Amino acid sequence: MAMMPKRVKYRKQMRGRMKGNATRGNYVAFGEFGLQCLDSAWLSARQIEAGRVAATHFLRRQGKIYIRVFPDKPISKKPLETRMGKGKADTEYWAAVVKPGTILFEIAGVPENLAKEALARIAHKMPFKCRLVTRRHTV
């Protein structure tokens, strides 16, 4: 089942602008290795689920996968061959607004080579360029 909010205050949102870099959620917080996006985009709930399935299938349910993004933006789309007007269309899917630098997925509890391969499989499912990052240990 694709992720979506349980309930929202307003059913429809404006499109908004995706400018600037991520100021929150831009470092590895829970796991040891993370997947960081390098472009801005809308990440649909189906794409997030596809990445999760690819990683859990490869890791055979060992380790822990953290999903750091949640699709909370309703994206509406009018049906094909519909005339203009008649109000805003219904919600087609839910998306997460992702800016450059956002950590999408994190993995903990597995060796580095397994984590890199699992994150590479997730990166293939994403609609933008990603890179692998590791946790910074502060002293």
Buried (B, 14 or more C-beta within 10 A) or exposed (E): EEBBEEEBEEEEBEEEEEEEEBEEBBEBEBBBBBBBBEEBBBBBBBBBBBBBEBBBEBBEEEBBBBBBBBBBBBBBEBEEEEEEEEEEEEBEBBBBBBBBBBBBBBBBEBEEEBBBEBBBBBBEBBEBEBEBBEBEEEE
